Amino acid sequence: MVVMNVVSQQSEITSQLKDDLSRVVDNSPADWILLHLAMGTMKMGGHRYGAFLDAATTAAKLAIYSTFIEQGENIRKTGFLYHVEPKRVKAIVKEIQDAIAEGQSLKALNDKEPFYLIALPFLWQERFPCGEHESRVRLQGLTPGERRSIEDSLPPGCPKARILDQVEFNELIEVLHELSQEELPESQQMPFSEALMLHIKFRLLHSGTVIQIDSPLVDIPLFALTTESYSPKEERERVFAMIDDVARYFSILQAWVRREEGVMRGVEVFDIDLGRRQEALDELDVLLRAWADKYHQDGGYPMLLQFAAGTREFD
């Protein structure tokens, strides 16, 4: 009953959120695409606000550069199409051309896990190892029994590594950040900040890679490593799959807009008996696999059928 109430409350919050957003966002599909993109990458994907803005700026610059090439490298016409001053277009074109010539990477989002998440378990075990018969807890003022009590609160299967206090954990995150910046060009390096530290800490705790221990035996939070490698929850795996799917879908629809051969756009709008919805989806899954098996040929031309079925919200 409690679970049902929580789900009901979350549904009401989501519905209210949509109503609130519809009042402040232009009710056009383009605006909703941008909104869902931001929510998908920042809220679900865990990307920072600043990183999203940097990536959005890069995408806009690349759009301008592609138009510049399509318009025969005409700076004035490119600026006219996008309402951008010619000198600004010239600066953007130079930035992209320099990046291409020098093999640089522009600031962009990445759907792979950041270095500081992947590397943390390895660096933790390297810098704070714990022998087979040693206690993971090294805090002063605790009896052997109290140390053992804290260790017993850990989930089974935790790596044999020291439990860190808050200062040690924060310092480890800062070291990871510094290591992650070494491979970046100086222009793309980012200073460490408290906001970034909190973001990294949240990602590590949310994934379950690290757990926080609030023991009555100590007056500060402790942190323990729970896995030997960073392993996001199932939801994050689905987020990355969602981002990949959306990128492919945009590419296919752009080919459809260009009227390329062998591209089809399909949309079916209908109402259904809720009691038979899952039955209909299961049948559709069988039909699609049978259709693909019928036309599949080893070594043939690569094709992709991508679809999503769900509640109709926008007509």
Helices and strands as residue ranges (DSSP letters): H 2-24, H 29-38, I 39-44, H 49-70, H 75-82, H 86-102, H 115-118, H 120-127, H 144-152, E 164-165, H 166-181, G 186-188, H 194-207, E 210-213, E 222-225, H 234-257, G 274-276, H 277-295
